[in-house]
Amino acid sequence: VGSGARENGSLREDCALQPQPRAAHPAKSARATGLLAAVGVGLFGGSILVPDAFVDAAAFSVRQPASDAIAIALLPSFGFGALVCACVFTGLWYSYVTFFTNNPPPELHVRGTLWAGLCSGVVWNLGNISSLLAMKVYGVPFGIAYPILQCALVVGGLIGIFGFGEIKDKLAILIFLLADALVIAGAVLLGAYGPGTA
């Protein structure tokens, strides 16, 4: 009996040492969903200002350039659209989690997050307003202004590394800085030789 117990014990130990299969399906599903969301960032983020191309410039007063008037007129509706979208999709997500999953309803923590969300929204819209001014008021082509706006990833990455310490590995930081240099060089070349610079 003793040897059998030892054998069973060693068998359990051997099994514990063997690599256990992971739950592949949830991980693959989560990764696929994340990649789809990333595609959405590029798709929707890159076409934010496409609708303004269909604004009828003839409806604006001739006392000021139509491009200036359109840029100013877009600001209230742009902000309202962002507000509506945020409310609708927050409600849809809350409803989905509440009624179609086994998870408890998510807590919104309004008191703790309201100020941060407002500040982030203000900063985000300042970027979009700057893009509108660049294109509509100062005549920078869409093909230059909006790609340069995407250089925000450089700023965000630098803040994450040096402000919040999100990356510690020196080699990873070096690779990131080299990639930043390529992005900045591309922005400079785009501004110098991009559409509308001839």
C-alpha positions in Angstrom: 0.0 0.0 0.0 2.8 2.3 0.9 4.5 1.8 -2.5 1.1 2.3 -4.2 0.7 5.6 -2.3 4.2 6.7 -3.3 3.4 5.8 -6.9 0.2 7.7 -6.9 1.9 10.6 -5.2 4.7 10.6 -7.8 2.1 10.3 -10.6 0.3 13.4 -9.2 3.6 15.2 -9.0 4.5 14.2 -12.6 1.1 15.4 -13.8 1.6 18.7 -12.0 5.0 19.2 -13.7 3.5 18.6 -17.1 2.4 21.8 -19.0 -1.3 22.1 -18.8 -3.3 23.0 -21.9 -4.6 26.5 -21.9 -8.1 27.6 -22.7 -7.3 28.5 -26.3 -10.7 29.6 -27.5 -11.4 32.5 -25.1 -7.9 33.8 -25.7 -8.2 33.6 -29.5 -11.7 35.1 -29.3 -10.5 38.0 -27.1 -7.5 38.6 -29.4 -9.7 38.6 -32.5 -12.1 41.1 -30.9 -9.2 43.3 -29.9 -7.8 43.3 -33.4 -11.3 44.1 -34.8 -11.5 47.0 -32.4 -8.1 48.2 -33.5 -9.2 48.1 -37.1 -12.2 50.2 -36.0 -9.8 52.8 -34.6 -8.1 53.2 -38.0 -11.4 53.0 -40.0 -13.4 55.5 -37.9 -10.5 57.6 -36.6 -9.1 58.1 -40.1 -12.5 59.2 -41.5 -13.6 61.6 -38.8 -13.6 64.6 -41.0 -14.9 63.0 -44.2 -18.5 64.2 -43.6 -17.5 67.8 -43.7 -16.6 67.4 -47.4 -20.3 67.2 -48.1 -21.2 70.5 -46.5 -22.6 73.0 -49.0 -20.2 75.9 -48.9 -22.7 78.0 -50.9 -25.0 78.3 -47.9 -22.5 80.4 -46.0 -22.1 84.1 -46.1 -19.8 85.6 -48.7 -18.5 88.1 -46.0 -16.1 85.5 -44.8 -14.3 82.6 -46.6 -16.5 79.5 -46.8 -13.7 77.3 -45.4 -13.4 79.5 -42.3 -17.2 79.5 -41.8 -17.5 75.7 -42.2 -14.7 75.1 -39.7 -16.4 77.2 -37.1 -19.9 75.8 -37.8 -18.7 72.2 -37.5 -17.5 72.7 -33.9 -20.9 72.6 -32.0 -22.3 69.7 -34.0 -19.0 67.8 -33.8 -19.0 68.1 -30.0 -22.7 67.1 -29.8 -22.1 64.1 -32.0 -19.3 62.9 -29.7 -21.7 63.3 -26.7 -24.5 61.4 -28.4 -22.2 58.6 -29.5 -20.6 58.3 -26.0 -24.1 58.1 -24.3 -25.5 55.6 -26.8 -22.6 53.2 -26.8 -22.1 53.4 -23.0 -25.8 52.5 -22.7 -25.5 49.6 -25.2 -22.5 48.2 -23.5 -24.1 48.5 -20.1 -27.2 46.7 -21.4 -25.2 44.0 -23.0 -23.2 43.2 -19.8 -26.3 43.4 -17.6 -28.7 41.3 -19.7 -26.6 39.0 -21.9 -23.7 37.9 -19.6 -23.4 36.4 -16.2 -21.3 39.4 -14.9 -22.8 42.0 -12.5 -23.7 45.4 -13.9 -20.6 47.5 -14.4 -20.2 50.4 -11.9 -19.7 53.8 -13.6 -18.0 55.5 -10.6 -19.1 58.9 -11.8 -17.7 60.8 -8.9 -14.2 59.3 -9.4 -14.1 59.4 -13.2 -16.1 62.5 -14.3 -13.3 65.0 -14.0 -10.8 62.7 -15.8 -13.2 62.0 -18.6 -14.0 65.6 -19.1 -10.3 66.5 -19.2 -9.6 63.8 -21.7 -12.5 64.8 -23.8 -11.3 68.4 -23.8 -7.8 67.5 -24.8 -9.0 65.1 -27.5 -11.3 67.7 -29.0 -8.5 70.3 -29.0 -6.6 67.9 -31.3 -9.6 67.7 -33.6 -10.2 71.4 -33.5 -6.5 71.9 -34.4 -7.0 69.6 -37.4 -10.0 71.5 -38.5 -8.2 74.8 -38.3 -5.2 73.4 -40.2 -7.3 72.2 -43.1 -10.2 74.6 -43.3 -8.7 77.9 -42.2 -5.0 77.5 -43.2 -5.5 75.3 -46.2 -3.3 72.3 -45.2 -4.5 69.4 -47.3 -6.3 66.5 -45.6 -3.6 64.1 -46.8 -1.0 66.0 -44.7 -2.9 67.4 -41.7 -4.6 64.2 -40.6 -1.6 61.8 -40.9 0.4 64.4 -38.9 -2.3 64.3 -36.3 -1.7 60.6 -35.9 1.8 61.5 -34.6 -0.1 61.7 -31.3 1.0 58.1 -30.8 4.5 59.5 -30.3 3.4 61.9 -27.6 1.3 59.2 -26.0 4.1 56.7 -26.0 6.6 59.2 -24.5 4.2 60.2 -21.8 3.6 56.5 -21.0 7.3 55.7 -20.8 8.7 58.8 -19.0 5.6 60.0 -17.2 4.0 56.7 -16.0 6.9 54.3 -16.4 4.9 51.8 -18.4 8.0 50.4 -20.2 11.1 49.6 -18.1 13.3 47.6 -20.5 16.0 49.7 -22.0 16.1 47.9 -25.3 12.3 48.3 -25.7 12.6 52.0 -25.0 15.4 52.3 -27.5 13.3 50.5 -30.2 10.4 52.8 -29.4 12.5 55.9 -29.8 13.9 54.7 -33.1 10.3 54.1 -34.3 9.4 57.6 -33.1 12.2 59.0 -35.1 10.8 57.3 -38.2 7.3 58.6 -37.6 8.6 62.1 -37.1 10.8 61.9 -40.2 7.7 60.7 -42.2 5.7 63.6 -40.9 8.4 66.1 -41.9 8.7 64.5 -45.4 4.9 64.5 -45.8 4.7 68.1 -44.8 7.5 69.1 -47.3 6.6 66.9 -50.3 3.0 65.8 -49.6 -0.2 66.7 -51.6 -0.6 70.4 -52.3 3.0 71.3 -51.7 4.1 71.5 -55.4 
